[in-house]
Amino acid sequence: MKERWTLEGRFALVTGGTKGMGRAMVESLAGWGAEVLFTARNGEEVKNAESRLRTEGFKVHGVASDVSLQAERDKLIESLGGLFPRL
């Protein structure tokens, strides 16, 4: 199926990306070729997940962020602009 379509050259943002459905989404999107920025509240879990996923060859960026807080969302938007200047 990957021969039919790809997410190469696309960007994705996933919140809650270190556990459960969020983690599955990060792995799936990155597996299809997207460059993924993922967040979670626990900085250590973000760091570990980012390291593991990069070791597997995925283009990912992890940011510790609590998106329920406006200041954290603002920080996340700044990260997006720095990582993905084409957006």
ZICOR-V187179 format. One line per field, one symbol per residue. phi: phi as a letter, one per 40 degrees, with the letter a starting at -180 (. if undefined). A space follows every 50 residues. Layout:
phi: ???
This chain:
phi: .cccaabdgbbabbcgcbafcccccdcccccchccbbbbaccccccdccc ccccccgccbbbbcabccbdcccccccccdcccbccc
